[in-house]
Amino acid sequence: MEEDIEMTECIVLIRRFVKPERASEYEAWVARQPAVTAEGFIGKTLTRVDAHAELPAGLNSFHLAGNPGCVTFVMVERWASLAHFKAYVPRASTADQDEFELWPRQRAVLTVCSAAD
């Protein structure tokens, strides 16, 4: 069973708590980063949590916003397998953490159960 999980596609969520005065600079910095060329990496999307979106309560119930006084970003990465992501992790840098962030980033790994294109 564990071997099956290792070969299952996964989504990695990385929540970053960015200093408000550095939010635009952080977005620009992410855009300048070289493409990830690791085996099994499919793609990534940077998102910004907008706690002020005018949405009905039922459409705004999954709370991702971070601590007060920060701008919350969530990087969504897609990997061909959990094994590929785990192989990449030791090479991933966190050198920028103190530069932009108020609190340490948080991560979650989601295995894909089914997908439709």
Contacts in CASP RR format, 6 or more apart in sequence:
PFRMAT RR
TARGET T0000
AUTHOR 0000-0000-0000
METHOD contacts of the structure
MODEL  1
MEEDIEMTECIVLIRRFVKPERASEYEAWVARQPAVTAEGFIGKTLTRVD
AHAELPAGLNSFHLAGNPGCVTFVMVERWASLAHFKAYVPRASTADQDEF
ELWPRQRAVLTVCSAAD
5 82 0 8 1.000
5 111 0 8 1.000
6 81 0 8 1.000
6 82 0 8 1.000
6 83 0 8 1.000
6 86 0 8 1.000
7 81 0 8 1.000
7 82 0 8 1.000
7 83 0 8 1.000
8 81 0 8 1.000
8 82 0 8 1.000
8 111 0 8 1.000
8 112 0 8 1.000
9 42 0 8 1.000
9 78 0 8 1.000
9 79 0 8 1.000
9 80 0 8 1.000
9 81 0 8 1.000
9 111 0 8 1.000
9 112 0 8 1.000
9 115 0 8 1.000
10 78 0 8 1.000
10 79 0 8 1.000
10 81 0 8 1.000
10 82 0 8 1.000
10 85 0 8 1.000
10 109 0 8 1.000
10 110 0 8 1.000
10 111 0 8 1.000
10 112 0 8 1.000
11 76 0 8 1.000
11 77 0 8 1.000
11 78 0 8 1.000
11 79 0 8 1.000
11 109 0 8 1.000
11 110 0 8 1.000
11 112 0 8 1.000
12 75 0 8 1.000
12 76 0 8 1.000
12 77 0 8 1.000
12 78 0 8 1.000
12 79 0 8 1.000
12 85 0 8 1.000
12 107 0 8 1.000
12 108 0 8 1.000
12 109 0 8 1.000
12 110 0 8 1.000
13 74 0 8 1.000
13 75 0 8 1.000
13 76 0 8 1.000
13 77 0 8 1.000
13 107 0 8 1.000
13 108 0 8 1.000
13 109 0 8 1.000
13 110 0 8 1.000
14 74 0 8 1.000
14 75 0 8 1.000
14 77 0 8 1.000
14 105 0 8 1.000
14 106 0 8 1.000
14 107 0 8 1.000
15 64 0 8 1.000
15 66 0 8 1.000
15 72 0 8 1.000
15 73 0 8 1.000
15 74 0 8 1.000
15 105 0 8 1.000
15 106 0 8 1.000
15 107 0 8 1.000
15 108 0 8 1.000
16 26 0 8 1.000
16 72 0 8 1.000
16 73 0 8 1.000
16 74 0 8 1.000
16 75 0 8 1.000
16 100 0 8 1.000
16 101 0 8 1.000
16 105 0 8 1.000
17 66 0 8 1.000
17 67 0 8 1.000
17 70 0 8 1.000
17 71 0 8 1.000
17 72 0 8 1.000
17 101 0 8 1.000
17 102 0 8 1.000
17 103 0 8 1.000
17 104 0 8 1.000
17 105 0 8 1.000
18 26 0 8 1.000
18 70 0 8 1.000
18 71 0 8 1.000
18 72 0 8 1.000
18 73 0 8 1.000
18 100 0 8 1.000
18 101 0 8 1.000
18 102 0 8 1.000
19 70 0 8 1.000
19 71 0 8 1.000
19 100 0 8 1.000
19 101 0 8 1.000
19 102 0 8 1.000
20 69 0 8 1.000
20 70 0 8 1.000
20 71 0 8 1.000
22 99 0 8 1.000
22 100 0 8 1.000
23 48 0 8 1.000
23 71 0 8 1.000
23 73 0 8 1.000
25 100 0 8 1.000
26 71 0 8 1.000
26 73 0 8 1.000
26 100 0 8 1.000
27 46 0 8 1.000
27 48 0 8 1.000
27 73 0 8 1.000
29 96 0 8 1.000
29 100 0 8 1.000
30 46 0 8 1.000
30 75 0 8 1.000
36 43 0 8 1.000
36 44 0 8 1.000
36 88 0 8 1.000
38 84 0 8 1.000
38 87 0 8 1.000
38 88 0 8 1.000
38 91 0 8 1.000
39 84 0 8 1.000
39 87 0 8 1.000
40 79 0 8 1.000
40 80 0 8 1.000
40 81 0 8 1.000
40 84 0 8 1.000
41 77 0 8 1.000
41 78 0 8 1.000
41 79 0 8 1.000
41 80 0 8 1.000
41 84 0 8 1.000
41 88 0 8 1.000
42 78 0 8 1.000
42 79 0 8 1.000
42 80 0 8 1.000
43 77 0 8 1.000
43 78 0 8 1.000
44 75 0 8 1.000
44 76 0 8 1.000
44 77 0 8 1.000
44 78 0 8 1.000
45 75 0 8 1.000
45 76 0 8 1.000
46 73 0 8 1.000
46 74 0 8 1.000
46 75 0 8 1.000
46 76 0 8 1.000
47 73 0 8 1.000
47 74 0 8 1.000
47 75 0 8 1.000
47 76 0 8 1.000
48 71 0 8 1.000
48 72 0 8 1.000
48 73 0 8 1.000
48 74 0 8 1.000
49 64 0 8 1.000
49 65 0 8 1.000
49 66 0 8 1.000
49 71 0 8 1.000
49 72 0 8 1.000
49 73 0 8 1.000
49 74 0 8 1.000
51 65 0 8 1.000
51 72 0 8 1.000
53 60 0 8 1.000
64 72 0 8 1.000
64 74 0 8 1.000
65 72 0 8 1.000
66 72 0 8 1.000
67 102 0 8 1.000
67 103 0 8 1.000
69 102 0 8 1.000
70 101 0 8 1.000
70 102 0 8 1.000
70 103 0 8 1.000
77 85 0 8 1.000
79 85 0 8 1.000
79 88 0 8 1.000
82 109 0 8 1.000
82 111 0 8 1.000
85 109 0 8 1.000
94 105 0 8 1.000
97 104 0 8 1.000
97 105 0 8 1.000
END
